[in-house]
Amino acid sequence: MKIEQLTFTRFVAAIAIVVFHFNKDVFPFTVTGIDRFTVFLNVLVSYFFVLSGFILAINAKDKIDLKQFYFNRFARIYPLYLFALLATLALIRSLRPFEFELDFHRVVLSVFLVQSWTEKYALVYNYPGWSLSVEIFFYLLFPFLFKGLQLLRFKHRVLVVGLFWVVMQTLFIVFAQQKEAWVLYHPLFHLSTFVVGILGGMLYKEKQAWVMAHQALLERIFLVSALLLLFLMFTGNVVFSQVYHDGLPAPVFLLFIFIVSLNRHQLFNGFCKRVPVYLGEISYGLYILQVPVYRLLTQTFGLKASLSATSFFYFYLLVLLLVSAVCYELIEKPSRIFLRNRFSKSISI
């Protein structure tokens, strides 16, 4: 099942995260009021986790072929991830020599996508890659989580997932208030976010008639909860600022996914058009290439020094879009085709 209007939301989330990373001194993100929201845009990484669980669940068959599933996930994310990592390493290498004792284990952790398991190395080199390390953990568990939830009656699924989410959020709040930074990136502390998405996908697939019948109610709940989140952001609530990062807004994101998926509003029809869908398709590149492209423009070409902050940022954004599109056409799609053809004898895709 493909819900095309959701594809464009990935693009919006990816752009928002780029803004979060590189918005310093950039108009309009420095305007009083707007600047209150931009510091929270990294929460959209949690949106990716919810959306990932949702999409996997609505497309999962009752019996998942593990080899096929894992191969598909590898072919989807790893080629461009590795390219972005190698590009970042090459740019760093141009500034300083490789220090074996310092760098070798960092490179190994990043290559094998396990860097997020330790706070010390979670953000090494191409730092957005920490979330891909988390995603890999999710992919490994998904077939078993999905099967386990299938064995339960639906109300029991809701109870189990809801309880798990509450427990993990409570633990995160405790650790966050104790200034334990490692929980920000550790895969276990994002797992409840992913599981909320899985539950949502199962609800959408199995009980879509119920979801459609209650769409107006879901929209009202979403509006109230979204306004509450915006209020907490705008007022700079201290507690919220400490605890929002690891999936606290996951239920709100799931409601948004339901609303977009049901496509009752004219706005979302536009999300299905060719250009928005294509932008959504290249959104992975936008996310994982943001650091090497930024390094290239600032470190290699020195453009940041010769342009105003605002001019440089929007030029960087344009280059990032173009590079992402090129990499989508020349790396992402060809690598998937190559891997499928190369291993088609042993794995049915």
C-alpha positions in Angstrom: 0.0 0.0 0.0 1.4 3.4 -1.0 0.0 6.6 0.4 1.7 9.2 -1.9 0.6 12.2 0.1 2.7 11.0 3.0 5.8 11.0 0.8 5.8 14.8 0.6 5.6 15.1 4.4 9.1 13.5 4.5 10.4 16.3 2.4 8.9 19.0 4.8 10.4 17.2 7.8 13.8 16.9 6.2 13.9 20.6 5.3 12.8 21.5 8.8 15.7 19.5 10.3 18.2 21.2 7.9 16.8 24.5 9.2 17.3 23.3 12.7 21.0 22.5 12.1 21.9 25.6 10.0 19.5 28.4 10.8 21.8 30.6 12.8 21.5 34.3 11.8 19.2 33.3 8.9 16.0 35.2 8.1 13.2 34.6 8.9 14.3 32.1 11.6 15.8 34.8 13.7 12.5 36.7 13.9 11.2 36.9 17.5 8.5 34.2 17.8 9.7 32.1 14.9 13.0 31.5 16.6 11.1 29.9 19.5 9.9 27.1 17.2 13.0 26.5 15.2 14.9 25.2 18.2 12.4 22.4 18.5 12.5 21.3 14.8 14.7 18.3 15.6 11.6 16.7 17.1 10.7 15.8 13.5 13.3 13.0 13.7 10.6 11.4 15.9 8.1 12.0 13.1 10.4 10.0 10.8 10.4 7.1 13.3 6.6 7.1 13.7 6.1 7.3 9.9 8.6 4.5 9.4 6.7 2.2 11.7 3.4 3.2 10.1 4.6 2.6 6.5 6.2 -0.8 7.4 3.1 -2.0 9.2 0.6 -1.1 6.4 2.8 -2.8 3.8 3.7 -5.9 5.9 2.3 -9.3 5.0 1.0 -11.6 7.6 4.1 -13.7 7.2 7.3 -11.6 6.7 10.1 -13.1 4.7 13.1 -12.1 6.8 15.7 -12.3 4.1 13.6 -10.2 1.7 12.7 -7.7 4.3 16.2 -7.1 5.6 17.6 -7.0 2.1 15.1 -4.4 1.0 15.8 -2.2 4.0 19.6 -2.5 3.4 19.2 -1.7 -0.3 17.0 1.3 0.5 19.2 3.1 3.0 22.8 1.8 3.0 24.3 2.8 -0.4 23.6 6.5 0.1 24.4 6.4 3.8 27.8 5.0 3.0 28.4 7.5 0.2 27.5 10.4 2.6 29.8 9.0 5.3 32.7 8.5 2.9 32.2 12.1 1.5 32.3 13.5 5.0 35.4 11.5 5.9 37.1 12.7 2.7 36.3 16.4 3.6 37.5 15.9 7.1 40.7 14.1 5.9 41.5 17.2 3.7 41.7 19.2 6.9 43.7 16.8 9.1 45.5 13.5 8.7 43.9 10.3 9.8 44.8 9.5 13.4 44.5 5.7 13.6 43.9 5.4 17.4 41.4 8.3 17.4 39.5 7.6 14.2 39.5 3.9 13.4 36.9 2.7 15.9 34.8 5.7 15.1 34.8 4.8 11.4 34.0 1.2 12.2 31.0 2.1 14.4 29.7 4.5 11.7 30.2 2.0 8.9 28.3 -0.7 10.8 25.6 1.8 11.9 26.0 1.2 15.6 27.3 4.6 16.6 24.1 5.7 18.4 24.6 3.0 21.1 27.2 5.1 22.8 26.8 8.8 23.6 30.5 9.5 23.0 30.3 8.5 19.3 26.7 9.0 18.4 27.4 12.3 16.5 30.8 11.5 15.0 31.4 12.5 11.4 28.1 12.8 9.5 26.1 13.4 12.6 22.5 13.0 11.2 23.6 9.4 10.7 22.8 8.7 14.3 19.1 8.3 13.4 19.9 5.8 10.7 21.7 3.8 13.4 18.5 3.9 15.3 16.4 2.9 12.2 18.6 -0.1 11.6 17.8 -1.3 15.1 14.1 -0.8 14.4 14.3 -2.8 11.1 16.0 -5.7 12.9 13.1 -5.8 15.4 10.2 -5.0 13.2 9.3 -8.5 12.0 9.2 -9.7 15.6 7.4 -6.7 17.0 4.8 -6.9 14.2 4.2 -10.6 14.7 4.0 -10.2 18.4 1.3 -7.5 18.1 -0.6 -9.6 15.6 -1.0 -12.3 18.2 -2.9 -9.8 20.5 -6.5 -8.7 20.2 -6.6 -5.1 19.0 -7.5 -3.5 22.4 -4.7 -5.4 24.0 -2.3 -4.1 21.3 -3.3 -0.6 22.2 -2.9 -1.3 25.9 0.6 -2.8 25.5 1.9 -0.1 23.1 0.4 2.7 25.2 1.9 1.3 28.4 5.3 0.8 26.8 5.2 4.4 25.5 4.3 5.8 28.9 7.0 3.7 30.6 9.7 4.8 28.2 8.7 8.5 28.3 8.8 8.3 32.1 12.2 6.8 32.1 13.4 9.4 29.6 12.1 12.2 31.7 13.9 10.9 34.7 17.2 10.5 32.9 16.8 13.8 31.0 16.3 15.7 34.3 19.5 14.1 35.6 21.3 15.5 32.5 22.0 12.0 31.1 22.6 13.0 27.5 23.1 9.4 26.3 19.4 8.8 26.2 18.9 11.4 23.5 20.4 9.0 20.9 20.2 5.5 22.3 17.9 3.3 20.1 16.0 1.8 23.0 14.7 5.2 24.1 13.3 5.8 20.6 11.7 2.4 20.2 8.4 3.3 21.7 8.1 6.0 19.0 8.5 3.4 16.3 6.1 1.0 18.0 3.4 3.8 18.1 3.8 4.0 14.3 3.5 0.2 13.9 0.3 0.3 16.0 -1.0 3.1 13.9 -0.3 1.3 10.7 -2.1 -1.8 11.9 -5.1 0.3 13.0 -5.2 2.1 9.6 -4.9 -1.2 7.6 -7.3 -3.3 9.7 -9.8 -0.8 10.9 -9.8 1.9 8.2 -13.6 2.1 8.2 -13.5 3.0 11.9 -10.7 5.6 11.4 -12.7 7.2 8.6 -15.9 7.3 10.6 -14.1 9.0 13.5 -11.9 11.3 11.3 -13.6 14.5 12.5 -13.0 13.5 16.2 -9.3 12.6 15.4 -8.9 16.0 13.7 -10.2 17.9 16.7 -7.9 15.9 19.1 -5.0 16.6 16.8 -5.8 20.3 16.6 -6.0 20.6 20.4 -2.8 18.6 21.1 -0.9 20.4 18.3 -1.9 23.7 19.8 -0.7 22.5 23.2 2.7 21.5 21.8 3.0 24.9 20.0 2.2 26.7 23.2 4.8 24.7 25.1 7.4 25.6 22.4 6.4 29.3 22.3 6.5 29.8 26.0 9.9 27.9 26.3 8.5 25.5 28.9 11.6 24.2 30.8 10.3 20.7 31.4 9.1 20.3 27.8 12.4 21.5 26.5 14.1 18.7 28.4 11.8 15.9 27.5 10.4 16.4 24.0 13.2 14.8 22.0 12.5 11.0 22.4 9.0 10.6 21.2 6.8 12.6 23.5 4.8 14.0 20.6 4.6 10.6 18.8 0.7 10.3 19.3 0.3 13.7 17.8 2.4 12.8 14.8 0.4 9.6 14.4 -2.9 11.6 14.3 -1.4 13.8 11.7 -0.4 10.8 9.6 -4.0 9.5 9.8 -5.4 12.8 8.7 -3.0 13.1 5.7 -3.5 9.4 4.8 -7.3 9.7 4.7 -6.9 12.7 2.4 -10.2 14.4 3.1 -8.9 17.9 2.6 -8.0 19.6 -0.6 -4.6 20.6 0.6 -3.4 17.0 0.7 -4.5 16.4 -2.8 -1.7 18.7 -3.8 0.8 16.4 -1.9 0.0 13.7 -4.5 1.2 15.7 -7.5 4.4 14.7 -9.3 6.7 17.4 -8.0 5.8 17.1 -4.3 6.1 13.3 -4.5 9.5 13.6 -6.2 10.6 16.0 -3.5 9.6 13.4 -0.9 11.5 10.7 -2.8 14.7 12.7 -2.6 14.1 13.7 1.1 16.5 10.9 2.4 19.3 12.5 0.4 18.4 15.9 1.9 18.7 14.5 5.3 21.8 12.4 5.1 23.8 14.7 2.7 23.2 17.9 4.6 26.6 17.8 6.4 28.9 16.8 3.5 27.3 19.4 1.2 27.6 22.1 4.0 31.2 21.1 4.5 31.9 21.2 0.8 30.5 24.8 0.4 32.1 26.2 3.5 35.3 24.3 3.8 36.3 23.6 0.2 34.8 26.7 -1.5 34.7 29.1 1.4 31.3 30.5 0.3 30.1 31.3 3.8 32.7 33.9 4.3 31.8 35.8 1.0 28.0 35.7 1.4 25.6 37.0 4.1 24.3 34.3 6.4 20.8 34.4 4.8 22.2 34.3 1.2 24.5 31.5 2.0 21.8 29.4 3.6 19.4 29.6 0.7 22.1 29.0 -1.8 23.2 26.0 0.3 19.6 24.7 0.4 19.4 25.0 -3.4 22.7 23.1 -3.9 21.5 20.5 -1.3 18.3 19.9 -3.3 20.2 19.5 -6.6 22.8 17.2 -5.1 20.1 15.1 -3.4 18.2 14.8 -6.8 21.4 13.8 -8.6 22.3 11.2 -5.9 18.8 9.9 -6.0 19.1 9.3 -9.7 22.7 8.1 -9.8 23.2 6.4 -6.5 19.9 5.5 -4.7 17.9 4.1 -7.6 20.8 2.4 -9.5 22.2 0.8 -6.4 18.8 -0.7 -5.6 18.5 -2.1 -9.1 22.1 -3.4 -9.0 21.6 -5.1 -5.7 18.4 -6.7 -6.7 19.8 -8.0 -10.0 23.0 -9.1 -8.3 21.3 -11.1 -5.6 18.1 -12.1 -7.3 19.1 -15.7 -7.4 19.3 -16.0 -3.7 16.7 -13.5 -2.6 13.3 -12.9 -4.1 12.6 -9.1 -4.2 
